[in-house]
């Protein structure tokens, strides 16, 4: 069953495909506080099981240094298995590249301008993981 | 902005608009780059300070360990010579001196270890009743057998690390005892509420400290005339300063020759 939540800045959706989708409201400035809150909500929605993360940065106009460091750190890494960052605006492209290049997130993270490509990549290993889980449960 | 960056000034920030276009993206990129470079410069500056401290520490440690090591080497040669020439009494004497020198060295190494521990980043802080901490230090070190210690008024509860605070109190009290010249070493401990912190004082009836040494006595391995008599390595007060300053506190001394010394230090109040 799908789960949806939102706060003043971020929208969260945990889909039936077991992917966590996040998106921001227009002209969002992300601070460390927002980052920590995002981690908290994400952890709750995925029941503390790391899931693929589809994160649309298009509407983010600024992300503080502390916030980027937090998202690249171990606390946030516990909430996702891999992350596709959607960067379709000029500013989000800069933020995405800084995040990947300078902050070096702990889990596999890729930048995409095409949402379908992002979803394909996210579903790649998770399909294998779901099969493995079913086999384990059957045994 | 580029010009300022070249001069390692990363304070300037370019204003961006709401257009979210390429110009805004470039401006944001430059601002983010400035931030990252500034962080690196700050980290580098901290590292340079730590490296300079380490170099000085390594030099003074090696320098001060050399002296007892030379003494040990000399004594062994004397023992060897006396043993060969059958001078048993002298051998006994030299062995006694050798033991004393190795104890001194152990003390020095122990002091260095204590000093090194004070730079640890992950130090836990708790609320501590100073009356209890002080009483425990006095009992464990059996200080009442060597000094008359008086506490004026009740001491407060503070926020600090227990072992670090014990070390501070221990070193200050032992410093007073070591340098005592009167028949009875008298120590008076007081506390004053200074609004945002407490100011503790430890006053002794020792020989006093000349003004030109008021800063130097807190330097690592500094030993003055009285330290040689007191068998001091010059680590205790340096450790006190290191501990207190690493917690953002202060320590200083007020003293004149012949009129004892009062060591003051601050401790944060509980939140």
Boltz contact constraints between the chains, C-beta under 6 A:
constraints:
  - contact:
      token1: [A, 65]
      token2: [B, 35]
      max_distance: 6.0
  - contact:
      token1: [A, 89]
      token2: [B, 20]
      max_distance: 6.0
  - contact:
      token1: [A, 90]
      token2: [B, 22]
      max_distance: 6.0
  - contact:
      token1: [A, 90]
      token2: [B, 25]
      max_distance: 6.0
  - contact:
      token1: [A, 91]
      token2: [B, 20]
      max_distance: 6.0
  - contact:
      token1: [A, 91]
      token2: [B, 24]
      max_distance: 6.0
  - contact:
      token1: [A, 91]
      token2: [B, 25]
      max_distance: 6.0
  - contact:
      token1: [A, 91]
      token2: [B, 28]
      max_distance: 6.0
  - contact:
      token1: [A, 94]
      token2: [B, 25]
      max_distance: 6.0
  - contact:
      token1: [A, 94]
      token2: [B, 28]
      max_distance: 6.0
  - contact:
      token1: [A, 94]
      token2: [B, 29]
      max_distance: 6.0
  - contact:
      token1: [A, 98]
      token2: [B, 32]
      max_distance: 6.0
  - contact:
      token1: [A, 102]
      token2: [B, 36]
      max_distance: 6.0
